[in-house]
Amino acid sequence: MEKRLYVGNLSYNSTEEELEELFKQAGEIESCHLMLDKFTSRSRGFAFVEMATVEEANKAVERFNGQDFQGRPLRVNIARPREERPPRRDQNVHRSQR
């Protein structure tokens, strides 16, 4: 069983520190990564939180899924494994160079 959590429906104003404070209530946190837009550095509205144990991860899902956080109901569940993706074409290459 996984101990990495997907946390969605976050306010765009949420910070990693605020998420860490919330999830500490369910146990020890190994990591917290708020996903940011690479162009604007603004939150994309979701994060990944890794708890120290599977039991703490399950406790966090039960406790926080659907709970109001900064005016929005959180979506918290066990994160799916990352899928392998084919390499992306370089978007910065001019058409004449292709």
C-alpha positions in Angstrom: 0.0 0.0 0.0 1.1 3.5 -0.8 1.9 6.3 1.7 2.0 9.0 -0.9 -1.2 11.1 -1.1 -2.8 13.2 -3.8 -4.4 16.4 -2.4 -6.6 18.2 -4.8 -9.1 21.1 -4.9 -6.7 23.4 -3.1 -7.0 27.1 -3.1 -4.5 28.8 -5.5 -3.3 30.7 -2.4 -2.4 27.6 -0.4 1.3 27.1 0.6 3.3 24.0 1.4 3.7 25.2 5.0 -0.1 25.4 5.5 -0.5 21.9 4.1 2.2 20.5 6.3 0.5 22.0 9.4 -2.8 20.4 8.4 -1.4 17.0 7.6 0.8 16.9 10.8 -2.5 16.2 12.6 -2.6 12.8 11.0 1.1 11.9 11.6 4.6 12.4 10.5 5.2 13.9 7.0 8.1 12.8 4.9 7.5 15.3 2.1 5.1 17.9 0.8 5.2 19.1 -2.8 2.7 21.8 -4.0 2.6 21.7 -7.8 3.3 25.1 -9.4 2.8 26.4 -12.9 6.2 26.6 -14.5 5.5 29.9 -16.2 3.7 31.8 -13.4 5.0 30.0 -10.3 1.4 30.0 -9.1 -0.2 27.0 -7.5 -1.9 24.5 -9.8 -4.4 23.6 -7.1 -3.0 20.2 -6.1 -0.1 18.7 -4.1 1.4 15.4 -3.1 2.0 14.7 0.5 4.0 11.6 1.6 3.3 10.3 5.1 5.8 8.3 7.2 3.7 5.1 7.3 0.8 3.5 5.4 -1.4 3.7 8.5 -0.8 7.5 8.8 -1.6 7.9 5.1 -4.9 6.0 5.5 -5.7 8.1 8.6 -5.1 11.3 6.6 -7.4 10.2 3.8 -10.2 9.4 6.3 -9.7 12.6 8.2 -9.2 15.1 5.4 -11.0 13.9 2.3 -14.0 16.3 2.0 -12.9 18.5 4.8 -13.1 22.2 4.2 -9.6 23.9 3.9 -9.4 27.6 3.1 -13.0 27.6 1.9 -12.8 24.5 -0.4 -13.5 20.8 0.2 -10.3 18.9 -0.1 -9.9 15.8 -2.2 -7.5 13.5 -0.6 -6.7 10.0 -1.7 -3.8 7.5 -2.2 -1.8 8.7 -5.2 -1.6 6.5 -8.2 1.8 5.4 -9.4 3.3 7.8 -11.9 2.9 6.5 -15.5 5.7 6.4 -18.0 5.3 8.9 -20.7 7.0 9.2 -24.0 9.5 12.1 -24.3 8.0 15.4 -25.3 9.1 17.2 -28.4 10.9 20.4 -27.8 8.3 23.1 -28.0 10.9 25.8 -28.5 12.3 24.6 -31.8 11.3 26.9 -34.6 9.3 25.2 -37.4 12.1 25.9 -39.9 14.5 23.9 -37.8 12.3 20.8 -37.7 
